[in-house]
Amino acid sequence: MLTKYLKHNTPKLRKTGKARKRCRRCLRIGGHINKYGLHLCRQCFRDIATKIGFKQYS
């Protein structure tokens, strides 16, 4: 009986808009950094920036 309802309640695949771009690490939608193919939110970028080769200047 459950499969009948699950078939009609699946989320729609987005082709455009805000909800299409998500963070690879935490799946957050807001604060997305797409530059250089990073696909991270700004919070995750701050956490792992030095590990992926970015340098922080004062």
Helices and strands as residue ranges (DSSP letters): H 2-8, G 18-20, E 32-33, G 35-37, E 40-41, H 42-48
